[in-house]
Amino acid sequence: MVLSALVHPHGIYKGAWRHPDAEADRVNDVEYYKKVAQLCERGLLDLFFIADTPAARTDNLDIWTRSPLFQNVMEPVTLLAALAGATSRIGLGATVSTSFFEPYNIARQFASLDHITGGRAAWNVVTSANDYAARNFGLDRLPPHGERYAKARECLELVKSYWDTWDQDAFVFDKEKAIYFDPKKFHTVDHKGAYFTVHGGLNIARPPQGHPVIIQAGASESGKELAAQTAEIVFGTGAEPEAAKAFYSDLKGRMPKFGRDESQLFILSGLSTVIGRTREEAKEKFEYLQSLVPVEVKVMALSNDLEVNLLDLPLDEPVPVDRIPASSNLHQAYFNQIADMIRGQKLTLREMANKYTRGSKAMCATANEVADFMESWIEQRCCDGFMLSPAVVPGSLKEFIDEVVPVLQERGIYKTAYKGKTLRENLGLYPVANKNSL
Ligand SMILES: Cc1cc2nc3c(=O)[nH]c(=O)nc-3n(C[C@H](O)[C@H](O)[C@H](O)COP(=O)(O)O)c2cc1C
């Protein structure tokens, strides 16, 4: 079972930053993140992951001030570099968008991070899904979904070519013969494509992992195709078991046509837990968390992700199915999760607003019940592990690590020590050969 933590500064719940345990004013304090990363490592999690978008929200600020998503966050790769020395075994992953960053910059950033961490870097390849980001980069809105993915595919291939600039043993540092590197082991990157034309090479040695681990979270057709071809970790959504099973077999079923082995891709289902000694206690904690943000703020978040206004609907009635737009241009995964709540679960708008945790299944339960759920999803091949989205950071993460991880270990379904030194070794991923040496 692979476990990762999605670390939003204060947690996934909209009011988490107001929780008495939340250290809201430490959001720019690297010592705070070190403590959280060390906590994750104590729980033997495979990956500490930071989501990102390159933009602040510019409208509805009186609403966003109550629930500040990405309004004050550090640039994630820089932050991960600062966490490298405070951790030694856990993988460190971050999002960088292929819509707004050049392949050279991405390759250099993650190659450097992989060296700094001794082979623990992972890149979440996203196409971005909000127009605030587009406007920071000279566009009025995001390019259409298909175009974003075509660019992502080309960008990713080019990033990998840059990582293959040097053979692993290219740098010999032979003082006697005055040979710093072996020129035969340098491979120029020459590329002319629809989105990028480059001639060059990366000015840093090949990353210790060969290639940092590739993560994706797309749930659209193009997202799944790209993931089946290239991803090693995919964040699935916290849908119901049937939907998760269908996603799992669909995605893994696409891998053979790209010559890939199913064991080389880990699908992690989103899981957000509020744990209590009894289910009632967990529910009380959950209700307290919900009271920290007005329901309208949550309905606005639902509206954004479903790409339609829901603010005019009565709170205590189910959302009419015909409100669901025909298709999504932003986050297919989140869109599907909300559409599923409307179609399948017939929840009222208020219930949906309180339950919705962007891509994660929300659970209020005892530690044993959480472990039962996790075990059963793995057994049913709904996923290979979980992307934990703690309700409150670090409180809910600590609860999970202290209370659920030992139960999983007792049941023999979670490791009791890290296996290797690099993220690739810990996950059991094959080494990546340099395409120029094949
Ligand atoms: C756990 C999880 C983490 C995600 N992190 C990010 C992120 O950091 N930045 C981002 O723009 N999108 C993020 N996404 C959204 C997906 O990448 C998104 O679905 C994708 O950008 C849109 O592609 P799709 O239409 O193929 O789903 C995340 C999704 C999930 C489930």
The ligand as an SDF file (V2000), in Angstrom:
LIG
                    3D

 31 33  0  0  0  0  0  0  0  0999 V2000
   -4.9830   14.8250   -5.4310 C   0  0  0  0  0  0  0  0  0  0  0  0
   -5.0220   15.7880   -6.5660 C   0  0  0  0  0  0  0  0  0  0  0  0
   -4.0630   16.7980   -6.6240 C   0  0  0  0  0  0  0  0  0  0  0  0
   -4.0790   17.7230   -7.6610 C   0  0  0  0  0  0  0  0  0  0  0  0
   -3.1520   18.7280   -7.6750 N   0  0  0  0  0  0  0  0  0  0  0  0
   -3.2390   19.6860   -8.6200 C   0  0  0  0  0  0  0  0  0  0  0  0
   -2.3690   20.7920   -8.5890 C   0  0  0  0  0  0  0  0  0  0  0  0
   -1.5080   20.8940   -7.7200 O   0  0  0  0  0  0  0  0  0  0  0  0
   -2.4940   21.7540   -9.5250 N   0  0  0  0  0  0  0  0  0  0  0  0
   -3.4320   21.6810  -10.5400 C   0  0  0  0  0  0  0  0  0  0  0  0
   -3.4960   22.5830  -11.3640 O   0  0  0  0  0  0  0  0  0  0  0  0
   -4.2730   20.6150  -10.5850 N   0  0  0  0  0  0  0  0  0  0  0  0
   -4.1920   19.6490   -9.6480 C   0  0  0  0  0  0  0  0  0  0  0  0
   -5.0650   18.5770   -9.6770 N   0  0  0  0  0  0  0  0  0  0  0  0
   -6.0490   18.5310  -10.6880 C   0  0  0  0  0  0  0  0  0  0  0  0
   -5.7650   17.6420  -11.8220 C   0  0  0  0  0  0  0  0  0  0  0  0
   -4.4320   17.6770  -12.2480 O   0  0  0  0  0  0  0  0  0  0  0  0
   -6.7390   18.0980  -12.8530 C   0  0  0  0  0  0  0  0  0  0  0  0
   -7.7430   17.1650  -12.8530 O   0  0  0  0  0  0  0  0  0  0  0  0
   -6.1710   18.3790  -14.2090 C   0  0  0  0  0  0  0  0  0  0  0  0
   -5.3500   19.5030  -14.1730 O   0  0  0  0  0  0  0  0  0  0  0  0
   -7.2440   18.5670  -15.2490 C   0  0  0  0  0  0  0  0  0  0  0  0
   -7.1380   17.5120  -16.0470 O   0  0  0  0  0  0  0  0  0  0  0  0
   -8.3240   16.5210  -16.3900 P   0  0  0  0  0  0  0  0  0  0  0  0
   -9.3280   17.3380  -17.1070 O   0  0  0  0  0  0  0  0  0  0  0  0
   -7.6540   15.4800  -17.2510 O   0  0  0  0  0  0  0  0  0  0  0  0
   -8.8570   15.9790  -15.1100 O   0  0  0  0  0  0  0  0  0  0  0  0
   -5.0640   17.6380   -8.6600 C   0  0  0  0  0  0  0  0  0  0  0  0
   -6.0260   16.6160   -8.6150 C   0  0  0  0  0  0  0  0  0  0  0  0
   -6.0160   15.6970   -7.5890 C   0  0  0  0  0  0  0  0  0  0  0  0
   -7.0620   14.6310   -7.5700 C   0  0  0  0  0  0  0  0  0  0  0  0
  1  2  1  0
  2  3  1  0
  2 30  2  0
  3  4  2  0
  4  5  1  0
  4 28  1  0
  5  6  2  0
  6  7  1  0
  6 13  1  0
  7  8  2  0
  7  9  1  0
  9 10  1  0
 10 11  2  0
 10 12  1  0
 12 13  2  0
 13 14  1  0
 14 15  1  0
 14 28  1  0
 15 16  1  0
 16 17  1  0
 16 18  1  0
 18 19  1  0
 18 20  1  0
 20 21  1  0
 20 22  1  0
 22 23  1  0
 23 24  1  0
 24 25  2  0
 24 26  1  0
 24 27  1  0
 28 29  2  0
 29 30  1  0
 30 31  1  0
M  END
$$$$
